[in-house]
Amino acid sequence: IDLRPSSKLGPVSADLRKIDQQVAESIQASVSENTLRAYVTQYRQYEAWCEAAGLSAMPADPAVVARYAQALATAGRKISTVKLAVAAIAFRHRHAGHIWDERNVVLASTLRGLLKERAGATDDGDGDEG
């Protein structure tokens, strides 16, 4: 993942390139190496899924990310893995300068539904909604 400031900012002097590098280092420091590795892995899997499905990975339509989350869950991935994948996609989008709305109704509802479905799958069947 390229964590340098966007090239949309135009040409930069040597001083600004140095500052850009410092910004990238600060961003890198904000996320642990393990988290960053997990994000890279998850994002690559998402990109491959999008390519196979003929969909655009970046910038992603929230409905595409919802489909991907559903596909992961349907394939038996744990909800924690699904949430990690969505977090990785969000991280990559934000750092590429794209707007990311985690409250998008399609994506947020899909994730809530998956969480409830998984909770129901482990229900002991006593009918208590607790």
Biotite code that builds the C-alpha atoms (Angstrom):
import biotite.structure as struc

atoms = struc.array([
    struc.Atom([0.000, 0.000, 0.000], chain_id="A", res_id=1, res_name="ILE", atom_name="CA", element="C"),
    struc.Atom([1.417, 3.335, -1.032], chain_id="A", res_id=2, res_name="ASP", atom_name="CA", element="C"),
    struc.Atom([1.041, 5.646, 1.940], chain_id="A", res_id=3, res_name="LEU", atom_name="CA", element="C"),
    struc.Atom([2.526, 8.732, 0.332], chain_id="A", res_id=4, res_name="ARG", atom_name="CA", element="C"),
    struc.Atom([0.350, 11.797, -0.134], chain_id="A", res_id=5, res_name="PRO", atom_name="CA", element="C"),
    struc.Atom([-1.669, 11.867, -3.320], chain_id="A", res_id=6, res_name="SER", atom_name="CA", element="C"),
    struc.Atom([0.052, 12.776, -6.568], chain_id="A", res_id=7, res_name="SER", atom_name="CA", element="C"),
    struc.Atom([-3.006, 14.949, -7.209], chain_id="A", res_id=8, res_name="LYS", atom_name="CA", element="C"),
    struc.Atom([-1.213, 17.638, -5.205], chain_id="A", res_id=9, res_name="LEU", atom_name="CA", element="C"),
    struc.Atom([0.986, 18.452, -8.220], chain_id="A", res_id=10, res_name="GLY", atom_name="CA", element="C"),
    struc.Atom([4.759, 18.742, -8.616], chain_id="A", res_id=11, res_name="PRO", atom_name="CA", element="C"),
    struc.Atom([6.777, 19.006, -5.449], chain_id="A", res_id=12, res_name="VAL", atom_name="CA", element="C"),
    struc.Atom([10.164, 20.408, -4.491], chain_id="A", res_id=13, res_name="SER", atom_name="CA", element="C"),
    struc.Atom([12.877, 18.390, -2.745], chain_id="A", res_id=14, res_name="ALA", atom_name="CA", element="C"),
    struc.Atom([11.741, 19.882, 0.568], chain_id="A", res_id=15, res_name="ASP", atom_name="CA", element="C"),
    struc.Atom([8.176, 18.775, -0.029], chain_id="A", res_id=16, res_name="LEU", atom_name="CA", element="C"),
    struc.Atom([9.344, 15.285, -1.075], chain_id="A", res_id=17, res_name="ARG", atom_name="CA", element="C"),
    struc.Atom([11.132, 15.028, 2.269], chain_id="A", res_id=18, res_name="LYS", atom_name="CA", element="C"),
    struc.Atom([7.961, 16.126, 4.061], chain_id="A", res_id=19, res_name="ILE", atom_name="CA", element="C"),
    struc.Atom([5.956, 13.626, 1.986], chain_id="A", res_id=20, res_name="ASP", atom_name="CA", element="C"),
    struc.Atom([8.301, 10.875, 3.148], chain_id="A", res_id=21, res_name="GLN", atom_name="CA", element="C"),
    struc.Atom([7.844, 12.003, 6.762], chain_id="A", res_id=22, res_name="GLN", atom_name="CA", element="C"),
    struc.Atom([4.065, 11.978, 6.301], chain_id="A", res_id=23, res_name="VAL", atom_name="CA", element="C"),
    struc.Atom([4.268, 8.428, 4.918], chain_id="A", res_id=24, res_name="ALA", atom_name="CA", element="C"),
    struc.Atom([6.395, 7.376, 7.898], chain_id="A", res_id=25, res_name="GLU", atom_name="CA", element="C"),
    struc.Atom([3.910, 8.923, 10.338], chain_id="A", res_id=26, res_name="SER", atom_name="CA", element="C"),
    struc.Atom([1.024, 7.161, 8.631], chain_id="A", res_id=27, res_name="ILE", atom_name="CA", element="C"),
    struc.Atom([2.979, 3.907, 8.689], chain_id="A", res_id=28, res_name="GLN", atom_name="CA", element="C"),
    struc.Atom([3.606, 4.376, 12.423], chain_id="A", res_id=29, res_name="ALA", atom_name="CA", element="C"),
    struc.Atom([-0.132, 4.800, 13.007], chain_id="A", res_id=30, res_name="SER", atom_name="CA", element="C"),
    struc.Atom([-0.776, 1.164, 12.067], chain_id="A", res_id=31, res_name="VAL", atom_name="CA", element="C"),
    struc.Atom([1.149, -1.822, 13.394], chain_id="A", res_id=32, res_name="SER", atom_name="CA", element="C"),
    struc.Atom([3.188, -3.898, 10.943], chain_id="A", res_id=33, res_name="GLU", atom_name="CA", element="C"),
    struc.Atom([0.960, -6.911, 11.583], chain_id="A", res_id=34, res_name="ASN", atom_name="CA", element="C"),
    struc.Atom([-2.190, -4.915, 10.891], chain_id="A", res_id=35, res_name="THR", atom_name="CA", element="C"),
    struc.Atom([-0.694, -3.427, 7.747], chain_id="A", res_id=36, res_name="LEU", atom_name="CA", element="C"),
    struc.Atom([0.349, -6.904, 6.519], chain_id="A", res_id=37, res_name="ARG", atom_name="CA", element="C"),
    struc.Atom([-3.161, -8.208, 7.192], chain_id="A", res_id=38, res_name="ALA", atom_name="CA", element="C"),
    struc.Atom([-4.673, -5.236, 5.361], chain_id="A", res_id=39, res_name="TYR", atom_name="CA", element="C"),
    struc.Atom([-2.416, -5.798, 2.340], chain_id="A", res_id=40, res_name="VAL", atom_name="CA", element="C"),
    struc.Atom([-3.343, -9.488, 2.223], chain_id="A", res_id=41, res_name="THR", atom_name="CA", element="C"),
    struc.Atom([-7.047, -8.810, 2.605], chain_id="A", res_id=42, res_name="GLN", atom_name="CA", element="C"),
    struc.Atom([-7.040, -6.037, 0.012], chain_id="A", res_id=43, res_name="TYR", atom_name="CA", element="C"),
    struc.Atom([-5.224, -8.202, -2.535], chain_id="A", res_id=44, res_name="ARG", atom_name="CA", element="C"),
    struc.Atom([-7.824, -10.925, -2.060], chain_id="A", res_id=45, res_name="GLN", atom_name="CA", element="C"),
    struc.Atom([-10.577, -8.340, -2.547], chain_id="A", res_id=46, res_name="TYR", atom_name="CA", element="C"),
    struc.Atom([-8.909, -7.056, -5.723], chain_id="A", res_id=47, res_name="GLU", atom_name="CA", element="C"),
    struc.Atom([-8.632, -10.604, -7.085], chain_id="A", res_id=48, res_name="ALA", atom_name="CA", element="C"),
    struc.Atom([-12.303, -11.254, -6.279], chain_id="A", res_id=49, res_name="TRP", atom_name="CA", element="C"),
    struc.Atom([-13.324, -8.036, -8.023], chain_id="A", res_id=50, res_name="CYS", atom_name="CA", element="C"),
    struc.Atom([-11.228, -8.860, -11.070], chain_id="A", res_id=51, res_name="GLU", atom_name="CA", element="C"),
    struc.Atom([-12.725, -12.357, -11.300], chain_id="A", res_id=52, res_name="ALA", atom_name="CA", element="C"),
    struc.Atom([-16.220, -10.895, -10.966], chain_id="A", res_id=53, res_name="ALA", atom_name="CA", element="C"),
    struc.Atom([-15.581, -8.131, -13.507], chain_id="A", res_id=54, res_name="GLY", atom_name="CA", element="C"),
    struc.Atom([-16.092, -5.421, -10.879], chain_id="A", res_id=55, res_name="LEU", atom_name="CA", element="C"),
    struc.Atom([-14.092, -2.304, -10.059], chain_id="A", res_id=56, res_name="SER", atom_name="CA", element="C"),
    struc.Atom([-12.097, -2.586, -6.840], chain_id="A", res_id=57, res_name="ALA", atom_name="CA", element="C"),
    struc.Atom([-11.185, 1.104, -6.606], chain_id="A", res_id=58, res_name="MET", atom_name="CA", element="C"),
    struc.Atom([-13.050, 3.228, -5.941], chain_id="A", res_id=59, res_name="PRO", atom_name="CA", element="C"),
    struc.Atom([-15.501, 0.659, -4.738], chain_id="A", res_id=60, res_name="ALA", atom_name="CA", element="C"),
    struc.Atom([-19.215, 1.009, -4.788], chain_id="A", res_id=61, res_name="ASP", atom_name="CA", element="C"),
    struc.Atom([-20.424, 0.087, -1.263], chain_id="A", res_id=62, res_name="PRO", atom_name="CA", element="C"),
    struc.Atom([-22.698, -2.518, -2.864], chain_id="A", res_id=63, res_name="ALA", atom_name="CA", element="C"),
    struc.Atom([-19.608, -4.231, -4.299], chain_id="A", res_id=64, res_name="VAL", atom_name="CA", element="C"),
    struc.Atom([-18.022, -4.346, -0.853], chain_id="A", res_id=65, res_name="VAL", atom_name="CA", element="C"),
    struc.Atom([-21.296, -5.674, 0.582], chain_id="A", res_id=66, res_name="ALA", atom_name="CA", element="C"),
    struc.Atom([-21.289, -8.414, -2.073], chain_id="A", res_id=67, res_name="ARG", atom_name="CA", element="C"),
    struc.Atom([-17.694, -9.263, -1.183], chain_id="A", res_id=68, res_name="TYR", atom_name="CA", element="C"),
    struc.Atom([-18.524, -9.427, 2.545], chain_id="A", res_id=69, res_name="ALA", atom_name="CA", element="C"),
    struc.Atom([-21.467, -11.700, 1.752], chain_id="A", res_id=70, res_name="GLN", atom_name="CA", element="C"),
    struc.Atom([-19.276, -13.892, -0.459], chain_id="A", res_id=71, res_name="ALA", atom_name="CA", element="C"),
    struc.Atom([-16.719, -14.268, 2.342], chain_id="A", res_id=72, res_name="LEU", atom_name="CA", element="C"),
    struc.Atom([-19.414, -15.183, 4.850], chain_id="A", res_id=73, res_name="ALA", atom_name="CA", element="C"),
    struc.Atom([-21.028, -17.612, 2.432], chain_id="A", res_id=74, res_name="THR", atom_name="CA", element="C"),
    struc.Atom([-17.614, -19.247, 1.950], chain_id="A", res_id=75, res_name="ALA", atom_name="CA", element="C"),
    struc.Atom([-17.531, -19.852, 5.707], chain_id="A", res_id=76, res_name="GLY", atom_name="CA", element="C"),
    struc.Atom([-15.188, -17.062, 6.763], chain_id="A", res_id=77, res_name="ARG", atom_name="CA", element="C"),
    struc.Atom([-15.513, -15.919, 10.360], chain_id="A", res_id=78, res_name="LYS", atom_name="CA", element="C"),
    struc.Atom([-17.212, -12.585, 10.932], chain_id="A", res_id=79, res_name="ILE", atom_name="CA", element="C"),
    struc.Atom([-13.904, -11.251, 12.297], chain_id="A", res_id=80, res_name="SER", atom_name="CA", element="C"),
    struc.Atom([-12.304, -12.027, 8.932], chain_id="A", res_id=81, res_name="THR", atom_name="CA", element="C"),
    struc.Atom([-15.152, -10.315, 7.088], chain_id="A", res_id=82, res_name="VAL", atom_name="CA", element="C"),
    struc.Atom([-14.773, -7.230, 9.280], chain_id="A", res_id=83, res_name="LYS", atom_name="CA", element="C"),
    struc.Atom([-10.991, -7.244, 8.761], chain_id="A", res_id=84, res_name="LEU", atom_name="CA", element="C"),
    struc.Atom([-11.495, -7.400, 4.994], chain_id="A", res_id=85, res_name="ALA", atom_name="CA", element="C"),
    struc.Atom([-13.873, -4.431, 5.065], chain_id="A", res_id=86, res_name="VAL", atom_name="CA", element="C"),
    struc.Atom([-11.459, -2.503, 7.298], chain_id="A", res_id=87, res_name="ALA", atom_name="CA", element="C"),
    struc.Atom([-8.648, -3.204, 4.836], chain_id="A", res_id=88, res_name="ALA", atom_name="CA", element="C"),
    struc.Atom([-10.761, -1.989, 1.919], chain_id="A", res_id=89, res_name="ILE", atom_name="CA", element="C"),
    struc.Atom([-11.695, 1.157, 3.863], chain_id="A", res_id=90, res_name="ALA", atom_name="CA", element="C"),
    struc.Atom([-8.046, 1.787, 4.835], chain_id="A", res_id=91, res_name="PHE", atom_name="CA", element="C"),
    struc.Atom([-6.859, 1.455, 1.242], chain_id="A", res_id=92, res_name="ARG", atom_name="CA", element="C"),
    struc.Atom([-9.612, 3.722, -0.069], chain_id="A", res_id=93, res_name="HIS", atom_name="CA", element="C"),
    struc.Atom([-8.958, 6.436, 2.485], chain_id="A", res_id=94, res_name="ARG", atom_name="CA", element="C"),
    struc.Atom([-5.234, 6.383, 1.798], chain_id="A", res_id=95, res_name="HIS", atom_name="CA", element="C"),
    struc.Atom([-5.855, 6.571, -1.937], chain_id="A", res_id=96, res_name="ALA", atom_name="CA", element="C"),
    struc.Atom([-7.884, 9.733, -1.325], chain_id="A", res_id=97, res_name="GLY", atom_name="CA", element="C"),
    struc.Atom([-11.298, 8.219, -1.985], chain_id="A", res_id=98, res_name="HIS", atom_name="CA", element="C"),
    struc.Atom([-14.305, 8.978, 0.170], chain_id="A", res_id=99, res_name="ILE", atom_name="CA", element="C"),
    struc.Atom([-15.290, 6.031, 2.337], chain_id="A", res_id=100, res_name="TRP", atom_name="CA", element="C"),
    struc.Atom([-18.665, 5.970, 4.034], chain_id="A", res_id=101, res_name="ASP", atom_name="CA", element="C"),
    struc.Atom([-18.786, 3.120, 6.543], chain_id="A", res_id=102, res_name="GLU", atom_name="CA", element="C"),
    struc.Atom([-22.371, 4.125, 7.324], chain_id="A", res_id=103, res_name="ARG", atom_name="CA", element="C"),
    struc.Atom([-23.567, 3.389, 3.802], chain_id="A", res_id=104, res_name="ASN", atom_name="CA", element="C"),
    struc.Atom([-26.909, 1.659, 4.324], chain_id="A", res_id=105, res_name="VAL", atom_name="CA", element="C"),
    struc.Atom([-26.215, -1.290, 1.992], chain_id="A", res_id=106, res_name="VAL", atom_name="CA", element="C"),
    struc.Atom([-22.813, -2.098, 3.453], chain_id="A", res_id=107, res_name="LEU", atom_name="CA", element="C"),
    struc.Atom([-23.689, -1.389, 7.088], chain_id="A", res_id=108, res_name="ALA", atom_name="CA", element="C"),
    struc.Atom([-26.926, -3.381, 6.875], chain_id="A", res_id=109, res_name="SER", atom_name="CA", element="C"),
    struc.Atom([-25.172, -6.302, 5.222], chain_id="A", res_id=110, res_name="THR", atom_name="CA", element="C"),
    struc.Atom([-22.543, -6.404, 7.972], chain_id="A", res_id=111, res_name="LEU", atom_name="CA", element="C"),
    struc.Atom([-25.185, -6.148, 10.711], chain_id="A", res_id=112, res_name="ARG", atom_name="CA", element="C"),
    struc.Atom([-27.197, -8.891, 9.056], chain_id="A", res_id=113, res_name="GLY", atom_name="CA", element="C"),
    struc.Atom([-24.152, -11.164, 8.802], chain_id="A", res_id=114, res_name="LEU", atom_name="CA", element="C"),
    struc.Atom([-23.395, -10.558, 12.453], chain_id="A", res_id=115, res_name="LEU", atom_name="CA", element="C"),
    struc.Atom([-26.974, -11.405, 13.449], chain_id="A", res_id=116, res_name="LYS", atom_name="CA", element="C"),
    struc.Atom([-27.019, -14.486, 11.215], chain_id="A", res_id=117, res_name="GLU", atom_name="CA", element="C"),
    struc.Atom([-23.804, -15.724, 12.786], chain_id="A", res_id=118, res_name="ARG", atom_name="CA", element="C"),
    struc.Atom([-25.100, -15.004, 16.273], chain_id="A", res_id=119, res_name="ALA", atom_name="CA", element="C"),
    struc.Atom([-28.264, -16.929, 15.415], chain_id="A", res_id=120, res_name="GLY", atom_name="CA", element="C"),
    struc.Atom([-26.240, -19.843, 14.069], chain_id="A", res_id=121, res_name="ALA", atom_name="CA", element="C"),
    struc.Atom([-24.634, -20.283, 17.489], chain_id="A", res_id=122, res_name="THR", atom_name="CA", element="C"),
    struc.Atom([-27.915, -19.770, 19.356], chain_id="A", res_id=123, res_name="ASP", atom_name="CA", element="C"),
    struc.Atom([-28.772, -22.584, 21.764], chain_id="A", res_id=124, res_name="ASP", atom_name="CA", element="C"),
    struc.Atom([-32.380, -22.456, 20.576], chain_id="A", res_id=125, res_name="GLY", atom_name="CA", element="C"),
    struc.Atom([-33.986, -21.392, 23.854], chain_id="A", res_id=126, res_name="ASP", atom_name="CA", element="C"),
    struc.Atom([-35.829, -18.531, 22.158], chain_id="A", res_id=127, res_name="GLY", atom_name="CA", element="C"),
    struc.Atom([-34.367, -15.899, 24.515], chain_id="A", res_id=128, res_name="ASP", atom_name="CA", element="C"),
    struc.Atom([-33.520, -12.760, 22.573], chain_id="A", res_id=129, res_name="GLU", atom_name="CA", element="C"),
    struc.Atom([-31.701, -11.492, 25.680], chain_id="A", res_id=130, res_name="GLY", atom_name="CA", element="C"),
])
